[in-house]
Amino acid sequence: MRKLIAPLCAASTAVVLAVMPTTAQAAGIEDGAPLVAAQNEIIDELATLGWPGQDPENFYPGALDHPNADAATVVWGTPGNPSTYQVEAKCAQFLTASLKHAYTWATDAWFTSGTGFRSPSSEQYYEAFTDTSADGALEDMSDHISRPSAQRVSDLHAGSVIAVKYLDGSEGGATGHMMVVQSVAPFERDGNSATKEYAVRVADSTSAPHGVAFSSRTSPHWAFKDSRVEGSPGLTTKEWSGAGRGTIFIQADTTTGKPTGHWWGRNEAAFNTVANRPMVFVDITR
């Protein structure tokens, strides 16, 4: 099945935060755990409001009749008081806010020095993560960003960041998509011995959940249900937007392990090749 509305992740200009950062330590050690913890906290707290209860506090600007806005609002509130949490942000904005909340080094000055922007869009993140030239963006960010040279899908782990650039366009002017990995598992999808597929659980903010919210009890969607889907098998379902967790399916070349493309969700037919939507993987370090 195919979504009628493509997931959006357009350019951003500002992020408003309530921040209680953790302490960054010695450089060079992989340290994505604080990022995962920050995103889990805000997603899990908002989730206790249910759907549609969390929709006023957690939404993707421009989706589901919500007003579009260049500036984002992302607030980590008081644990146990979910109404004090808020996410009104596109995917890149949510990542930037999460990094700022999780790490003391993730300041406006650090983002500007590395990417040229205080709040990069998905395309700007992708360009920075793929700029391997001497004294380029990746070098400027190397104190806290590491790009594994092999770029194997199997090497993704909790805390890895995936940046996707849309070369083929998208409804709403999306430039790409940003995701933080929660888990990775092999998953045979196409029966092709020249490729290998992986189910990659991610946290992100999106206008369209991962996988079509189809109510059939036999739908493969339910084994990989997105947290932004309301309903159960055999009952009426509805998709919401904003911050949450879902599963994308990445195909890799069997020989190199590098990505060849991805499906947005388990029961979505559209395959996005890396020729049209290239992706890059990076790790957070301290």
Secondary structure, 3 states (H helix, E strand, C coil): CCCCCCCCCCCCCEEEEECCCECCCCCCCECCHHHHHHHHHHHHHHHCCCCCCCCCCEECCCCCCCCCCCEEEEECCCCCCHHHCEEECCHHHHHHHHHHHHECCCCHHHHHHHHCCCCCCHHHHHHHHHCCCCCCHHHHCCCCEECCCCCCHHHCCCCCEEEEECCCCCCCCCCEEEEEEEEEEECCCCCCCCEEEEEEEEEEEECCCCCCCCCCCCCHHHHHCCCCEECCCCCCCEECCEEEEEEEEEEEECCCCCEEEEECCCCCCCEEECCCCCEEEEEEEC
